[in-house]
């Protein structure tokens, strides 16, 4: 038996089609929880109460949604130590992209039916679990702005949701002021950066709907890939954007990459921190990796 969590508002609200395909293709029984039925209630409290009688029968947790839905589900239900399955239906689907999870519902269900769960690393920052990338700087401001931006709604209607991040970034960066950042590694060394536009700590390569900001990140190597964009002006920053999509930006002189198991990020003033596209606090940020800490089909 599976627990299925469905974000009713993602994937252009096609949850009835998803339920139909689950009924036709999933190899085991399931109990579904649809987000629109829990307005004003704690869905995850309801889930925890509902699954108690079935704990010995549970095979895993299936999430139907995007990176934000998956982020919430993992943080709420991580302690159950059950494998997760993902049917991607968000606008970005960056974690699905990293794990090469099929974008079609039938194929994603087929991957779950194979019942072959593998272990992956997970990041933790300020007591929140993060699957993909943690960001500080203009990327964090962009991710936060995406949540309420009319641009996201318009692009989703035009089936161009993956362009939301870039569109909102171009709007956000015009009024963003770079900052000074100290990065303290596990060995106690301090790396100081000035005029920092963004800092990305990656467990996987992608964020923002397929932007490979941390192209060398591997969610099975037990390390964090830290990428810092610093010491450059506004126009050079814009000129560097194509190199990011081509995965050639790590060789640029104003981009520094570090690897390690733990980092502390300090900044002047409290700066927003995002993880998996969700706002998850402010600096200082204490980031660490947990190796082989979560299973996915």
Secondary structure as the mmCIF struct_conf table of DSSP 4:
data_model
#
loop_
_struct_conf.conf_type_id
_struct_conf.id
_struct_conf.beg_label_comp_id
_struct_conf.beg_label_asym_id
_struct_conf.beg_label_seq_id
_struct_conf.end_label_comp_id
_struct_conf.end_label_asym_id
_struct_conf.end_label_seq_id
STRN STRN1 UNK A 2 UNK A 6
TURN_TY1_P TURN_TY1_P1 UNK A 8 UNK A 9
BEND BEND1 UNK A 10 UNK A 10
HELX_RH_3T_P HELX_RH_3T_P1 UNK A 11 UNK A 13
HELX_RH_AL_P HELX_RH_AL_P1 UNK A 15 UNK A 25
BEND BEND2 UNK A 27 UNK A 28
STRN STRN2 UNK A 30 UNK A 34
HELX_RH_3T_P HELX_RH_3T_P2 UNK A 35 UNK A 38
TURN_TY1_P TURN_TY1_P2 UNK A 39 UNK A 40
BEND BEND3 UNK A 41 UNK A 41
HELX_RH_AL_P HELX_RH_AL_P2 UNK A 43 UNK A 51
HELX_RH_3T_P HELX_RH_3T_P3 UNK A 52 UNK A 57
STRN STRN3 UNK A 60 UNK A 65
HELX_RH_AL_P HELX_RH_AL_P3 UNK A 67 UNK A 77
HELX_RH_3T_P HELX_RH_3T_P4 UNK A 78 UNK A 80
STRN STRN4 UNK A 84 UNK A 88
BEND BEND4 UNK A 90 UNK A 91
HELX_RH_AL_P HELX_RH_AL_P4 UNK A 94 UNK A 98
TURN_TY1_P TURN_TY1_P3 UNK A 99 UNK A 100
BEND BEND5 UNK A 103 UNK A 104
HELX_RH_AL_P HELX_RH_AL_P5 UNK A 105 UNK A 113
TURN_TY1_P TURN_TY1_P4 UNK A 114 UNK A 115
STRN STRN5 UNK A 118 UNK A 125
TURN_TY1_P TURN_TY1_P5 UNK A 126 UNK A 127
STRN STRN6 UNK A 128 UNK A 130
BEND BEND6 UNK A 131 UNK A 132
STRN STRN7 UNK A 133 UNK A 137
HELX_RH_AL_P HELX_RH_AL_P6 UNK A 138 UNK A 146
TURN_TY1_P TURN_TY1_P6 UNK A 147 UNK A 148
HELX_RH_AL_P HELX_RH_AL_P7 UNK A 150 UNK A 157
TURN_TY1_P TURN_TY1_P7 UNK A 158 UNK A 159
HELX_RH_3T_P HELX_RH_3T_P5 UNK A 161 UNK A 163
HELX_RH_AL_P HELX_RH_AL_P8 UNK A 164 UNK A 172
HELX_RH_3T_P HELX_RH_3T_P6 UNK A 173 UNK A 175
STRN STRN8 UNK A 179 UNK A 185
TURN_TY1_P TURN_TY1_P8 UNK A 186 UNK A 187
BEND BEND7 UNK A 188 UNK A 188
STRN STRN9 UNK A 190 UNK A 196
STRN STRN10 UNK A 198 UNK A 202
BEND BEND8 UNK A 203 UNK A 205
STRN STRN11 UNK A 207 UNK A 207
TURN_TY1_P TURN_TY1_P9 UNK A 208 UNK A 210
STRN STRN12 UNK A 211 UNK A 211
TURN_TY1_P TURN_TY1_P10 UNK A 213 UNK A 216
TURN_TY1_P TURN_TY1_P11 UNK A 219 UNK A 220
BEND BEND9 UNK A 221 UNK A 222
STRN STRN13 UNK A 224 UNK A 229
BEND BEND10 UNK A 231 UNK A 231
HELX_RH_AL_P HELX_RH_AL_P9 UNK A 234 UNK A 245
TURN_TY1_P TURN_TY1_P12 UNK A 246 UNK A 247
HELX_RH_3T_P HELX_RH_3T_P7 UNK A 249 UNK A 251
BEND BEND11 UNK A 252 UNK A 252
TURN_TY1_P TURN_TY1_P13 UNK A 253 UNK A 254
STRN STRN14 UNK A 255 UNK A 260
BEND BEND12 UNK A 261 UNK A 261
STRN STRN15 UNK A 262 UNK A 267
BEND BEND13 UNK A 268 UNK A 269
STRN STRN16 UNK A 272 UNK A 275
TURN_TY1_P TURN_TY1_P14 UNK A 276 UNK A 277
STRN STRN17 UNK A 278 UNK A 282
BEND BEND14 UNK A 283 UNK A 284
STRN STRN18 UNK A 285 UNK A 296
#
